[in-house]
Amino acid sequence: MTTAAERKTADFWFDPACPWAWMTSRWLIEVQQLRPVDVRWHVMSLSVLNEHRDLPANYRELLDNAWGAVRVCIAAEQKCGSEVLGRLYTELGLRFHNQGLPQDRDTIRAALVAAGLPAELADAAGSEEYDDALRASHQEGIGLVGEDVGTPVIAVEGADGERVAFFGPVVTPAPKGEAAARLWDGTLLVASTPGFYEIKRTRTAGPSFE
């Protein structure tokens, strides 16, 4: 029997627009079936992160469009509680990434309905009403790792029980079964190593939504 003290918590910051964060999130969903871990979902925003940076026009257009989904996620959290974020993110990610649907208000509305949430929350996509809360959630995550990374951000228990955060893990496709569990074990291992910051190599493959 797993005791409460043995259970671990992973805080995960995501932007629904990011395919890499999507795969990392599916890895964490898999890990939940194999290890005693609870995931707490949080919203961060690539649009907020990059709003004052000089970027190529096509990437700027993508980020301008990405405000909608993160605003709706924050609105859902504010109106319905943080526990709805996981299932809303799942419905958004399936549509945005696995199905390749436009990241527009109609797709967001369909995701809300599938997640059992009010369809009218989609109106938040074009509103600045929740931007202060969005920025606060974003800053909570990015403040743990620094401005030179993106999404996802994961925070886990490190040495002596303190929270340690990293960008990533970035992986394609999302590991399954024991491979997923071993990656989780490794994440806890590096988090428990004082002074550990980074393992990285150049990506040679794009996102694979298998």
Residue frames as a rotation matrix with the C-alpha (Angstrom) as fourth column:
MET 1
0.578 0.816 0.000 0.00
0.816 -0.578 0.000 0.00
0.000 0.000 -1.000 0.00
THR 2
-0.329 -0.678 0.657 1.34
0.655 -0.665 -0.358 3.45
0.680 0.313 0.663 -0.95
THR 3
0.023 0.281 -0.959 1.37
0.911 -0.402 -0.096 5.95
-0.412 -0.872 -0.265 1.89
ALA 4
0.929 0.365 0.061 0.72
0.362 -0.865 -0.346 9.65
-0.074 0.344 -0.936 1.45
ALA 5
0.505 -0.807 -0.305 4.39
-0.329 -0.507 0.797 10.31
-0.798 -0.302 -0.522 2.24
GLU 6
-0.298 -0.650 0.699 5.48
0.394 0.583 0.711 8.08
-0.869 0.487 0.082 -0.65
ARG 7
0.507 0.554 0.660 3.35
0.831 -0.113 -0.544 9.83
-0.227 0.825 -0.518 -3.24
LYS 8
-0.645 -0.734 -0.212 5.04
0.582 -0.652 0.486 12.48
-0.495 0.190 0.848 -5.35
THR 9
0.566 0.784 -0.254 3.58
0.426 -0.542 -0.724 15.59
-0.705 0.302 -0.641 -6.93
ALA 10
-0.563 -0.654 0.506 4.58
0.790 -0.246 0.562 16.97
-0.243 0.716 0.655 -10.31
ASP 11
0.290 0.563 -0.774 3.63
0.136 -0.825 -0.549 20.57
-0.947 0.054 -0.316 -11.07
PHE 12
-0.412 -0.352 0.841 3.38
0.818 0.264 0.511 20.98
-0.402 0.898 0.179 -14.83
TRP 13
-0.002 0.337 -0.942 3.13
-0.155 -0.930 -0.332 24.28
-0.988 0.146 0.054 -16.72
PHE 14
-0.405 -0.036 0.914 1.86
0.777 0.513 0.365 24.05
-0.482 0.858 -0.180 -20.29
ASP 15
-0.412 0.411 -0.813 0.80
-0.642 -0.764 -0.061 26.13
-0.647 0.497 0.578 -23.24
PRO 16
0.329 0.620 0.712 -1.80
0.035 0.745 -0.666 24.15
-0.944 0.244 0.223 -25.28
ALA 17
0.840 0.006 -0.543 -0.24
-0.515 -0.312 -0.799 25.46
-0.174 0.950 -0.259 -28.51
CYS 18
-0.048 -0.995 -0.087 3.10
-0.994 0.039 0.103 23.71
-0.099 0.091 -0.991 -27.92
PRO 19
0.630 0.312 -0.711 3.39
-0.497 0.865 -0.061 20.18
0.596 0.392 0.701 -29.40
TRP 20
-0.364 -0.841 -0.401 6.45
-0.083 0.458 -0.885 19.38
0.928 -0.289 -0.236 -27.27
ALA 21
-0.722 0.198 0.663 4.62
-0.692 -0.200 -0.694 20.22
-0.004 -0.960 0.281 -24.05
TRP 22
0.353 0.921 -0.165 1.74
-0.927 0.368 0.069 18.07
0.124 0.129 0.984 -25.28
MET 23
0.343 -0.275 -0.898 3.95
-0.169 0.922 -0.347 15.00
0.924 0.271 0.269 -25.60
THR 24
-0.774 -0.628 0.084 5.54
-0.157 0.062 -0.986 15.59
0.613 -0.776 -0.147 -22.21
SER 25
-0.367 0.723 0.585 2.09
-0.925 -0.221 -0.308 15.84
-0.093 -0.654 0.750 -20.68
ARG 26
0.601 0.585 -0.544 1.07
-0.655 0.751 0.084 12.50
0.458 0.306 0.835 -22.22
TRP 27
-0.258 -0.773 -0.580 4.21
0.005 0.599 -0.801 11.00
0.966 -0.210 -0.150 -20.70
LEU 28
-0.854 -0.051 0.518 3.11
-0.491 -0.251 -0.834 12.26
0.172 -0.967 0.189 -17.28
ILE 29
0.210 0.976 0.063 -0.37
-0.976 0.205 0.075 10.80
0.060 -0.078 0.995 -17.80
GLU 30
0.441 -0.143 -0.886 1.30
-0.217 0.941 -0.260 7.46
0.871 0.307 0.384 -18.50
VAL 31
-0.642 -0.766 -0.026 3.53
-0.108 0.124 -0.986 7.80
0.759 -0.630 -0.162 -15.44
GLN 32
-0.362 0.582 0.728 0.47
-0.926 -0.312 -0.212 8.27
0.104 -0.751 0.653 -13.24
GLN 33
0.686 0.638 -0.351 -0.54
-0.625 0.763 0.165 4.70
0.373 0.106 0.922 -14.10
LEU 34
0.494 -0.610 -0.620 2.86
0.240 0.781 -0.577 3.30
0.836 0.136 0.532 -13.11
ARG 35
-0.643 -0.718 -0.266 4.19
0.526 -0.162 -0.835 5.36
0.556 -0.676 0.482 -10.23
PRO 36
0.161 0.722 -0.673 2.53
0.983 -0.175 0.047 7.01
-0.084 -0.669 -0.738 -7.18
VAL 37
-0.864 -0.482 -0.145 2.46
0.450 -0.869 0.204 10.52
-0.224 0.111 0.968 -8.62
ASP 38
0.333 0.933 -0.138 -0.17
0.782 -0.355 -0.512 13.26
-0.526 0.063 -0.848 -8.79
VAL 39
-0.594 -0.485 0.642 -0.01
0.778 -0.548 0.307 15.96
0.203 0.682 0.703 -11.47
ARG 40
0.187 0.587 -0.788 -1.03
0.547 -0.728 -0.412 19.53
-0.816 -0.354 -0.458 -10.77
TRP 41
-0.029 -0.106 0.994 -1.67
0.991 -0.131 0.015 21.41
0.128 0.986 0.109 -14.01
HIS 42
0.116 -0.017 -0.993 -0.78
0.341 -0.938 0.056 25.07
-0.933 -0.345 -0.103 -14.51
VAL 43
0.785 0.221 0.579 -0.91
0.618 -0.219 -0.755 27.44
-0.040 0.950 -0.308 -17.48
MET 44
-0.179 -0.758 -0.628 2.04
0.266 -0.651 0.710 29.27
-0.947 -0.040 0.318 -18.95
SER 45
0.815 0.579 0.027 2.11
0.241 -0.298 -0.924 31.22
-0.526 0.759 -0.382 -22.20
LEU 46
-0.147 -0.841 0.521 4.57
0.925 0.070 0.374 31.33
-0.351 0.537 0.768 -25.07
SER 47
0.337 0.349 0.874 2.78
0.675 -0.737 0.034 34.52
0.656 0.579 -0.484 -26.13
VAL 48
1.000 -0.012 0.010 3.61
-0.016 -0.654 0.756 36.18
-0.002 -0.756 -0.655 -22.81
LEU 49
0.457 -0.887 0.062 7.16
0.514 0.320 0.796 34.82
-0.726 -0.332 0.602 -22.84
ASN 50
-0.380 -0.661 0.647 7.88
0.876 -0.034 0.480 36.22
-0.296 0.749 0.593 -26.29
GLU 51
0.585 0.800 0.130 5.71
0.784 -0.518 -0.342 39.34
-0.207 0.302 -0.931 -26.47
HIS 52
0.826 -0.300 -0.477 8.63
-0.257 -0.954 0.155 41.81
-0.501 -0.005 -0.865 -26.44
ARG 53
-0.106 -0.905 0.411 11.06
0.141 0.396 0.908 39.76
-0.984 0.154 0.086 -28.52
ASP 54
-0.010 -0.011 -1.000 12.02
-0.917 -0.399 0.013 40.32
-0.399 0.917 -0.006 -32.14
LEU 55
-0.234 0.053 0.971 10.72
0.010 0.999 -0.052 37.20
-0.972 -0.003 -0.234 -33.89
PRO 56
-0.990 -0.040 0.132 10.14
0.127 0.122 0.984 36.00
-0.056 0.992 -0.116 -37.48
ALA 57
-0.603 0.796 -0.057 6.75
-0.791 -0.586 0.174 37.10
0.106 0.150 0.983 -38.81
ASN 58
-0.092 0.608 -0.789 5.37
-0.324 0.731 0.601 33.57
0.941 0.311 0.129 -39.11
TYR 59
-0.515 -0.133 -0.847 6.23
0.668 0.558 -0.493 32.72
0.538 -0.819 -0.198 -35.48
ARG 60
-0.979 0.199 -0.051 4.82
-0.133 -0.803 -0.581 36.05
-0.157 -0.562 0.812 -34.30
GLU 61
-0.343 0.897 -0.278 1.56
-0.773 -0.101 0.626 35.21
0.533 0.429 0.729 -36.07
LEU 62
-0.152 0.225 -0.962 1.45
0.263 0.948 0.180 31.81
0.953 -0.225 -0.203 -34.34
LEU 63
-0.777 -0.221 -0.589 2.00
0.613 -0.053 -0.788 33.44
0.143 -0.974 0.177 -30.95
ASP 64
-0.836 0.543 0.082 -0.63
-0.546 -0.838 -0.015 36.10
0.061 -0.057 0.996 -31.59
ASN 65
-0.047 0.843 -0.535 -3.12
-0.542 0.429 0.723 33.30
0.839 0.324 0.437 -32.23
ALA 66
-0.368 -0.201 -0.908 -1.98
0.411 0.841 -0.353 31.33
0.834 -0.503 -0.227 -29.17
TRP 67
-0.884 0.102 0.457 -3.40
-0.415 -0.623 -0.663 33.90
0.217 -0.776 0.592 -26.71
GLY 68
-0.063 0.995 -0.075 -6.88
-0.784 -0.003 0.621 32.42
0.618 0.098 0.780 -27.17
ALA 69
0.300 0.221 -0.928 -6.36
0.123 0.956 0.268 28.96
0.946 -0.195 0.259 -25.71
VAL 70
-0.632 -0.579 -0.515 -4.34
0.576 0.093 -0.812 30.05
0.518 -0.810 0.275 -22.68
ARG 71
-0.786 0.436 0.438 -6.90
-0.556 -0.808 -0.194 32.73
0.269 -0.396 0.878 -21.86
VAL 72
0.228 0.921 -0.316 -9.67
-0.632 0.387 0.671 30.14
0.740 0.047 0.671 -22.00
CYS 73
-0.029 -0.313 -0.949 -7.70
0.475 0.831 -0.288 27.75
0.879 -0.459 0.125 -19.78
ILE 74
-0.944 -0.328 -0.043 -7.28
0.207 -0.484 -0.850 30.47
0.258 -0.811 0.525 -17.16
ALA 75
-0.440 0.862 0.252 -10.96
-0.809 -0.503 0.304 31.40
0.389 -0.070 0.919 -17.43
ALA 76
0.319 0.543 -0.777 -11.93
-0.176 0.839 0.515 27.76
0.931 -0.027 0.363 -16.90
GLU 77
-0.434 -0.558 -0.707 -9.62
0.625 0.379 -0.683 27.54
0.649 -0.738 0.184 -13.89
GLN 78
-0.961 0.052 0.272 -11.04
-0.198 -0.815 -0.544 30.75
0.193 -0.577 0.794 -12.41
LYS 79
-0.228 0.973 0.032 -14.67
-0.897 -0.223 0.382 29.78
0.379 0.058 0.924 -12.99
CYS 80
0.648 0.576 -0.498 -14.59
-0.482 0.816 0.318 26.01
0.590 0.034 0.807 -12.42
GLY 81
0.777 -0.396 0.489 -11.50
-0.392 0.303 0.869 25.27
-0.492 -0.867 0.081 -10.32
SER 82
-0.046 -0.929 -0.368 -7.96
-0.960 -0.061 0.274 24.14
-0.277 0.366 -0.889 -11.04
GLU 83
-0.334 -0.076 0.940 -9.03
-0.161 0.987 0.023 20.49
-0.929 -0.144 -0.341 -11.18
VAL 84
0.718 0.665 0.206 -10.60
0.104 0.190 -0.976 21.05
-0.688 0.722 0.067 -14.62
LEU 85
0.337 -0.620 -0.708 -7.32
-0.815 -0.569 0.110 22.07
-0.471 0.541 -0.697 -16.27
GLY 86
-0.581 -0.640 0.503 -6.09
-0.342 0.753 0.562 18.53
-0.739 0.154 -0.656 -16.88
ARG 87
-0.154 0.578 0.801 -9.13
0.644 0.673 -0.362 17.35
-0.749 0.460 -0.476 -18.77
LEU 88
0.819 0.389 -0.422 -9.49
-0.023 -0.713 -0.701 20.62
-0.574 0.583 -0.575 -20.71
TYR 89
-0.002 -0.904 -0.427 -5.84
-0.814 -0.247 0.526 20.42
-0.581 0.349 -0.735 -21.75
THR 90
-0.571 -0.165 0.804 -6.38
0.140 0.946 0.294 16.85
-0.809 0.280 -0.516 -22.93
GLU 91
0.372 0.811 0.451 -9.31
0.660 0.111 -0.744 17.86
-0.653 0.574 -0.494 -25.12
LEU 92
0.751 -0.182 -0.635 -7.45
-0.429 -0.865 -0.260 20.88
-0.502 0.468 -0.727 -26.52
GLY 93
-0.240 -0.971 -0.005 -4.29
-0.679 0.165 0.715 18.89
-0.693 0.175 -0.699 -27.20
LEU 94
-0.271 0.217 0.938 -6.09
0.448 0.891 -0.077 16.07
-0.852 0.399 -0.339 -28.96
ARG 95
0.735 0.644 0.212 -7.67
0.508 -0.316 -0.801 18.58
-0.449 0.697 -0.560 -31.32
PHE 96
0.711 -0.497 -0.498 -4.69
-0.559 -0.829 0.029 20.89
-0.427 0.258 -0.867 -31.82
HIS 97
-0.207 -0.978 -0.025 -2.01
-0.871 0.172 0.460 18.24
-0.446 0.116 -0.888 -32.22
ASN 98
-0.584 -0.013 0.812 -3.35
0.098 0.991 0.087 14.73
-0.806 0.130 -0.578 -32.87
GLN 99
0.249 0.801 0.544 -6.19
0.750 0.196 -0.632 15.92
-0.613 0.565 -0.552 -35.12
GLY 100
-0.703 -0.658 0.269 -4.44
0.679 -0.509 0.529 19.02
-0.211 0.555 0.805 -36.52
LEU 101
0.328 0.902 0.282 -7.52
0.930 -0.361 0.073 21.22
0.168 0.238 -0.957 -36.17
PRO 102
-0.063 -0.330 0.942 -7.24
0.236 -0.922 -0.307 25.02
0.970 0.203 0.136 -36.28
GLN 103
-0.552 -0.176 -0.815 -6.41
0.830 -0.015 -0.558 26.57
0.086 -0.984 0.154 -32.93
ASP 104
-0.743 0.379 0.552 -9.43
-0.129 -0.890 0.438 28.84
0.657 0.254 0.710 -33.17
ARG 105
-0.621 0.520 0.586 -12.51
-0.776 -0.305 -0.552 29.58
-0.108 -0.798 0.593 -31.10
ASP 106
0.402 0.805 -0.436 -14.62
-0.838 0.515 0.179 26.85
0.368 0.294 0.882 -32.71
THR 107
0.039 -0.474 -0.880 -12.06
0.040 0.880 -0.472 24.19
0.998 -0.017 0.054 -31.85
ILE 108
-0.900 -0.363 0.240 -11.68
-0.182 -0.186 -0.966 25.58
0.395 -0.913 0.102 -28.32
ARG 109
-0.211 0.910 0.356 -15.45
-0.977 -0.200 -0.069 25.55
0.009 -0.363 0.932 -27.88
ALA 110
0.498 0.364 -0.787 -15.63
-0.466 0.878 0.111 21.90
0.731 0.312 0.607 -28.95
ALA 111
-0.430 -0.741 -0.516 -12.87
0.166 0.497 -0.852 21.04
0.888 -0.452 -0.091 -26.46
LEU 112
-0.783 0.210 0.585 -14.74
-0.607 -0.466 -0.644 22.80
0.137 -0.860 0.492 -23.66
VAL 113
0.272 0.960 -0.060 -17.91
-0.940 0.279 0.196 20.85
0.204 0.003 0.979 -24.38
ALA 114
0.350 -0.213 -0.912 -15.99
-0.117 0.956 -0.268 17.56
0.929 0.201 0.310 -24.52
ALA 115
-0.710 -0.682 -0.175 -14.39
0.148 0.099 -0.984 18.40
0.689 -0.725 0.031 -21.17
GLY 116
-0.019 0.814 -0.580 -17.81
0.918 0.243 0.313 19.01
0.396 -0.527 -0.752 -19.63
LEU 117
-0.580 -0.271 -0.768 -17.25
0.595 -0.785 -0.172 22.75
-0.557 -0.557 0.617 -19.29
PRO 118
0.408 0.825 -0.391 -19.43
0.313 -0.529 -0.789 25.71
-0.858 0.200 -0.474 -20.35
ALA 119
0.179 -0.302 0.936 -19.03
0.983 0.101 -0.155 26.43
-0.048 0.948 0.315 -24.07
GLU 120
0.886 0.249 0.392 -19.33
0.304 -0.949 -0.085 30.16
0.351 0.195 -0.916 -23.42
LEU 121
0.595 -0.757 -0.269 -15.89
0.192 -0.192 0.963 30.11
-0.781 -0.624 0.031 -21.79
ALA 122
0.038 -0.559 0.828 -14.58
0.980 0.182 0.079 30.21
-0.195 0.809 0.555 -25.37
ASP 123
0.799 0.314 0.513 -15.47
0.440 -0.887 -0.142 33.91
0.411 0.339 -0.846 -25.39
ALA 124
0.779 -0.561 -0.281 -12.47
0.041 -0.401 0.915 34.50
-0.626 -0.725 -0.289 -23.11
ALA 125
0.211 -0.737 0.643 -10.21
0.914 0.381 0.137 33.78
-0.346 0.559 0.754 -26.11
GLY 126
-0.047 -0.173 0.984 -10.70
0.734 -0.674 -0.084 37.33
0.677 0.718 0.159 -27.37
SER 127
0.846 0.424 0.325 -10.82
0.068 -0.689 0.722 39.07
0.529 -0.588 -0.611 -23.99
GLU 128
-0.248 -0.948 0.198 -8.11
-0.088 -0.182 -0.979 40.55
0.965 -0.260 -0.038 -21.78
GLU 129
0.569 0.612 0.549 -10.22
-0.558 -0.204 0.805 39.94
0.604 -0.764 0.225 -18.66
TYR 130
0.990 -0.137 0.032 -8.06
0.079 0.729 0.680 37.06
-0.117 -0.671 0.732 -17.43
ASP 131
0.574 -0.814 0.084 -4.68
0.106 -0.028 -0.994 38.33
0.812 0.580 0.071 -18.60
ASP 132
0.144 -0.530 0.836 -3.48
-0.892 -0.434 -0.122 39.34
0.428 -0.728 -0.536 -15.12
ALA 133
0.576 0.130 0.807 -4.19
-0.583 0.757 0.295 35.84
-0.573 -0.640 0.512 -13.82
LEU 134
0.963 -0.259 0.071 -2.57
0.226 0.642 -0.732 34.34
0.144 0.722 0.677 -16.92
ARG 135
0.356 -0.880 0.316 0.57
-0.319 -0.432 -0.844 36.38
0.878 0.199 -0.434 -16.41
ALA 136
0.203 -0.243 0.949 0.71
-0.979 -0.027 0.203 35.41
-0.023 -0.970 -0.243 -12.74
SER 137
0.831 0.134 0.539 0.40
-0.172 0.985 0.021 31.70
-0.528 -0.110 0.842 -13.56
HIS 138
0.821 -0.567 0.076 3.03
0.211 0.177 -0.961 32.04
0.531 0.805 0.265 -16.28
GLN 139
0.229 -0.777 0.587 5.41
-0.652 -0.570 -0.501 33.89
0.723 -0.268 -0.636 -13.98
GLU 140
0.569 0.020 0.822 5.03
-0.738 0.454 0.499 31.27
-0.363 -0.891 0.274 -11.27
GLY 141
0.886 -0.199 0.420 6.36
0.303 0.932 -0.198 28.63
-0.352 0.303 0.886 -13.65
ILE 142
0.637 -0.667 0.388 8.94
0.371 -0.176 -0.912 30.58
0.676 0.724 0.135 -15.62
GLY 143
0.551 -0.408 0.728 10.23
-0.710 -0.687 0.153 32.17
0.438 -0.601 -0.668 -12.44
LEU 144
0.775 -0.225 0.591 11.40
-0.285 0.710 0.644 28.72
-0.564 -0.668 0.485 -11.33
VAL 145
0.488 -0.533 0.691 13.54
0.705 0.708 0.048 28.09
-0.515 0.464 0.721 -14.42
GLY 146
-0.415 -0.673 -0.612 14.43
0.165 -0.717 0.677 31.43
-0.895 0.180 0.409 -16.03
GLU 147
0.358 0.639 -0.681 13.49
-0.415 -0.544 -0.729 33.32
-0.837 0.543 0.071 -19.17
ASP 148
-0.345 -0.601 -0.721 15.75
-0.906 0.012 0.423 31.38
-0.246 0.799 -0.549 -21.58
VAL 149
-0.951 0.136 0.278 13.45
0.180 0.974 0.137 28.33
-0.252 0.181 -0.951 -21.78
GLY 150
-0.569 0.814 -0.119 9.88
-0.645 -0.352 0.678 27.70
0.510 0.462 0.725 -22.89
THR 151
0.203 0.719 0.665 7.19
-0.906 0.395 -0.150 25.15
-0.371 -0.572 0.732 -22.20
PRO 152
0.667 0.709 -0.230 6.88
0.204 0.123 0.971 22.65
0.717 -0.694 -0.062 -20.64
VAL 153
-0.380 -0.678 0.630 8.13
-0.664 -0.274 -0.696 23.40
0.644 -0.682 -0.346 -17.14
ILE 154
0.485 0.474 -0.734 8.00
0.167 0.774 0.611 20.63
0.858 -0.419 0.297 -14.56
ALA 155
-0.200 -0.501 0.842 8.63
-0.826 -0.376 -0.420 20.98
0.527 -0.780 -0.339 -10.81
VAL 156
0.514 0.273 -0.813 9.23
0.101 0.922 0.373 17.91
0.852 -0.273 0.447 -8.64
GLU 157
0.969 -0.145 0.201 10.60
-0.216 -0.102 0.971 17.08
-0.120 -0.984 -0.130 -5.22
GLY 158
0.366 -0.916 -0.163 14.36
-0.294 0.052 -0.954 17.38
0.883 0.397 -0.250 -4.91
ALA 159
-0.426 -0.626 -0.653 16.82
0.492 0.446 -0.748 16.83
0.759 -0.640 0.118 -2.10
ASP 160
-0.934 0.023 -0.356 15.46
0.334 -0.295 -0.895 17.46
-0.125 -0.955 0.268 1.38
GLY 161
-0.191 0.982 0.012 11.96
0.872 0.175 -0.456 17.82
-0.450 -0.076 -0.890 -0.04
GLU 162
-0.289 0.085 -0.954 12.43
-0.161 -0.986 -0.039 21.19
-0.944 0.142 0.299 -1.77
ARG 163
0.726 0.598 0.340 10.80
0.289 0.184 -0.940 21.80
-0.624 0.780 -0.039 -5.15
VAL 164
-0.461 -0.866 -0.195 13.16
-0.011 -0.214 0.977 21.71
-0.887 0.453 0.089 -8.14
ALA 165
0.650 0.754 -0.096 12.01
-0.035 -0.096 -0.995 22.81
-0.760 0.649 -0.036 -11.60
PHE 166
-0.592 -0.772 0.233 13.29
0.203 0.137 0.969 22.10
-0.780 0.621 0.076 -15.11
PHE 167
0.051 0.488 -0.871 12.35
-0.932 -0.290 -0.217 22.82
-0.359 0.823 0.440 -18.70
GLY 168
-0.399 -0.142 -0.906 11.27
-0.657 0.734 0.174 19.52
0.640 0.664 -0.386 -20.23
PRO 169
-0.436 -0.788 0.436 11.78
0.064 0.456 0.888 16.65
-0.898 0.415 -0.149 -20.49
VAL 170
0.196 0.398 -0.896 11.46
-0.878 -0.335 -0.341 17.12
-0.436 0.854 0.284 -24.25
VAL 171
-0.678 -0.363 0.639 10.88
-0.182 0.926 0.332 13.74
-0.712 0.109 -0.694 -25.89
THR 172
0.209 0.753 -0.623 9.32
-0.926 -0.052 -0.374 12.29
-0.314 0.656 0.687 -29.02
PRO 173
-0.016 0.986 0.163 7.26
-0.098 -0.164 0.982 10.20
0.995 0.000 0.099 -29.10
ALA 174
0.155 0.144 0.977 5.96
-0.952 -0.241 0.186 10.13
0.262 -0.960 0.099 -25.53
PRO 175
-0.805 -0.527 -0.273 7.40
-0.438 0.838 -0.326 7.04
0.400 -0.143 -0.905 -23.78
LYS 176
0.371 0.924 -0.091 5.03
-0.687 0.339 0.642 4.26
0.624 -0.176 0.761 -22.78
GLY 177
0.802 0.066 -0.594 5.10
0.186 0.917 0.353 1.57
0.568 -0.394 0.723 -20.12
GLU 178
0.644 -0.584 -0.494 8.31
0.707 0.206 0.677 0.95
-0.293 -0.785 0.545 -18.23
ALA 179
-0.297 -0.740 0.604 10.20
0.874 -0.465 -0.139 3.40
0.384 0.487 0.785 -20.45
ALA 180
0.225 0.476 0.850 7.91
0.037 -0.876 0.481 6.16
0.974 -0.077 -0.215 -19.17
ALA 181
0.966 0.165 -0.197 8.41
0.181 0.111 0.977 5.03
0.184 -0.980 0.077 -15.59
ARG 182
0.241 -0.957 -0.164 12.19
0.962 0.213 0.174 4.98
-0.131 -0.199 0.971 -15.95
LEU 183
-0.290 -0.302 0.908 12.20
0.528 -0.842 -0.111 8.52
0.798 0.447 0.403 -17.34
TRP 184
0.662 0.577 0.478 10.18
-0.139 -0.532 0.835 9.62
0.736 -0.620 -0.272 -14.30
ASP 185
0.826 -0.411 -0.386 12.63
0.547 0.417 0.726 7.89
-0.137 -0.811 0.569 -11.98
GLY 186
-0.147 -0.931 0.333 15.47
0.971 -0.200 -0.131 9.67
0.189 0.304 0.934 -13.76
THR 187
0.096 0.274 0.957 13.71
0.180 -0.950 0.254 13.01
0.979 0.147 -0.141 -13.42
LEU 188
0.961 0.262 0.090 13.50
-0.055 -0.136 0.989 12.53
0.271 -0.955 -0.116 -9.67
LEU 189
0.509 -0.840 -0.187 17.14
0.845 0.447 0.293 11.44
-0.163 -0.308 0.937 -9.61
VAL 190
-0.323 -0.677 0.661 18.50
0.755 -0.606 -0.251 14.55
0.571 0.418 0.707 -11.31
ALA 191
0.391 0.545 0.742 16.19
-0.046 -0.793 0.607 16.75
0.919 -0.271 -0.285 -9.25
SER 192
0.988 -0.009 -0.157 17.75
0.156 0.191 0.969 15.31
0.021 -0.981 0.190 -6.11
THR 193
0.171 -0.982 0.085 21.28
0.981 0.162 -0.108 16.16
0.093 0.102 0.991 -7.31
PRO 194
0.574 0.036 -0.818 22.36
0.357 -0.910 0.211 19.55
-0.737 -0.413 -0.535 -5.90
GLY 195
-0.157 -0.676 -0.720 23.63
-0.337 -0.648 0.683 21.89
-0.928 0.350 -0.126 -8.60
PHE 196
-0.574 -0.004 0.819 22.22
0.659 0.591 0.465 19.89
-0.486 0.806 -0.337 -11.51
TYR 197
-0.338 0.419 -0.843 20.96
-0.358 -0.885 -0.296 22.17
-0.870 0.202 0.449 -14.30
GLU 198
0.440 0.486 -0.755 20.84
-0.803 -0.163 -0.573 20.68
-0.401 0.859 0.319 -17.77
ILE 199
-0.453 -0.475 0.755 21.20
0.242 0.750 0.616 17.74
-0.858 0.461 -0.225 -20.13
LYS 200
0.512 0.662 -0.547 20.62
-0.324 -0.441 -0.837 18.66
-0.796 0.606 -0.011 -23.77
ARG 201
-0.593 -0.642 0.487 21.27
0.378 0.312 0.871 17.64
-0.711 0.701 0.057 -27.37
THR 202
-0.729 0.286 -0.622 20.17
-0.626 -0.646 0.436 18.96
-0.277 0.708 0.650 -30.75
ARG 203
0.130 0.862 0.491 16.74
-0.252 0.507 -0.824 17.72
-0.959 -0.017 0.283 -31.84
THR 204
-0.862 -0.437 -0.257 16.88
-0.375 0.210 0.903 15.59
-0.340 0.875 -0.345 -34.97
ALA 205
-0.696 0.715 0.072 13.19
0.647 0.580 0.495 14.61
0.312 0.391 -0.866 -35.09
GLY 206
-0.645 0.561 0.519 9.95
-0.469 -0.827 0.310 16.53
0.604 -0.043 0.796 -35.00
PRO 207
-0.445 0.558 0.700 6.95
-0.778 0.146 -0.611 15.90
-0.443 -0.817 0.369 -32.77
SER 208
-0.744 0.220 -0.631 5.48
-0.243 0.790 0.563 12.40
0.622 0.572 -0.534 -33.20
PHE 209
-0.345 0.714 0.609 1.96
-0.937 -0.229 -0.263 12.00
-0.048 -0.662 0.748 -31.85
GLU 210
-0.557 0.075 -0.827 1.92
-0.262 0.929 0.260 8.19
0.788 0.361 -0.498 -31.76
